[in-house]
Each structure stands twice: as C-alpha cells, then as structure tokens.
C-alpha cells in the first residue's frame, strides 16, 4: 500500500509552516484507515480535519483529533487519563462548535473517548435534560500493551511489513500503560524509528505524539517534532509546499502583468512606454501584444 503524508495540529513550539507539513502528513496517511482495531465499528477515514474550532476558550485545548469519515459523518477522538466530568462538558462544546463550523442537513457527529490503561470504567453520557451528550468509549486497559509491543518489535526485527492495523496499534501503544507513560512513549518512538519505510516510520511517530499530547513531556515532544522535520519525508513536503507557493506567486504575477499590459494596449500606448511601466522585456510584451490581438479578433 502506498502512503502519502499529511497532518496534524501540534503545539505552539513548532512554526506555522511545520504545522502545515505535519497536518498534511497525517491527513493523507489516515485516509482509508479503519478504527476496527480499537473495537469501533465506523466507516473508514476520508481525511483529517483541522482541530481549530470557532469560539474556543482560553482555558481549553483544541480537540485531539477530528476526522471526516467516508459516509460524511465527523468523528472526534479524545484521549483521557481521568474520569473528570468537566472533560465531558468540554467535549459537548467541541461538538457544538464542529456543528457550527461544518453545519449541513443531516450532519452526524460521533464522539469517541479513548481512556488510558489506568481507567477501566467511566460514564458514557452527559445528561442536562433537554441536552444529552452520548458518546462511545475505548478502554485501553483491555489491551495487552506488552504483547502489542512484542508483536510490533518482532515484525520490525524480522523486516516484516508494518500494516495499517499495526500502525494504529503503535499509535495507542504508550497509552495502554497504567503508569510511567513517558517511558513507554520513548520506548515506542525508539522502536518506530527502526521501521524501514520512512513514510510509515514518520506517520507512526507523528501519530504517537499526537495521541499522547496531553501526557508527553513537552521538551521531549519538541525534540521529536524537530527530528520529524529533518527527515527526508518532511523535507520533500517542504519542497512541495515551496514549489506550490512559488507557482502560485508566479501565476498571480503573470496574471497581473497580463492585465496591466492589456490595459495599456487598450489605450494604444507605445511599446517602449509599456516596457518601461511594466518592467517586462520586449519579447514578453510582444507575446502579450499577440495574445491581446487574438482576444480582439474573437
């Protein structure tokens, strides 16, 4: 399976350009993925959506992940390590803001809360009478993290291809631990660095630090994000982005030059005057003259 990259919203310690690259990276890699490995019976992912929501409060973080699914519904995934009811209230805010941003007839929003390995039960709704928030849950306490780690390590050590299901297991692997998640994050990322396919390697690592954003050491997270930006995959995306920007700038400039010269030709201005005012070469002005004459004859 070929992988493209797109992705994700990261902390403020990464520049805006780098955020764009990482968002592009994760978004294209999440395309067509299924969350069945998490026990969720949902349509496959179509794309990753931006997590910046309208009217977000200063004391609230952005949603962890927002996906557009192939049936047109929107999936919100939140990672939590506690049973705090205030978090449920926060999620209701996310749902309403997403409804506001992407409103359409029959819009369906699905909220999934993924609890870390230290949580075994939690309420799956918030009831205010006329307003009721119902959501799905995944308890990583039911996953055997050590077994998952050993299976992934065995595949990597024996050069066995990492599949979609393995990637999604990798992303939640550190969160299956009941404690010392930072150590598990670091061990998982070091293991992921051994994946031979660099695109898959970076996708796994980007996915881990996104899922673990609430629990990861911020300095370590910054180091890993900087490491990602030095990979060949990230450099290629940076080149693509610069090429696209340059192309857009050139196209805009050419369009403006064309309009400017056409306006002067409509006023029957002299070739030398047009060259002086536009800053274009004689050859370029003459090319535009020919094009202008063709438009007049049409």
Secondary structure, 3 states (H helix, E strand, C coil): CCCCCECCCCCCCCCHHHHHHHHHHHHHHHCCCCCHHHCCCCCCEEEEECCCCCCCCCCCCCCCEEEEECCCCEEEEEEECCCCHHHHHHHHHHHHHHHHHCCCCCCCEEEEEEECCCCCCCCCEEECCCCEEECEEEEHHHCCHHHHHHHHHHHHHCCCCCCHHHHHHHHHHHHHCCCCHHHHHHHHHHHHCCCCCHHHHHHHHHHHHHHCCCCCCHHHHHHHHHHHHCCHHHHHHHHHHHHHHHHHHHHHHHHHHHHHHHHHHHCCCCHHHHHHHHCCCHHHHHHHHHHHHHHHHC
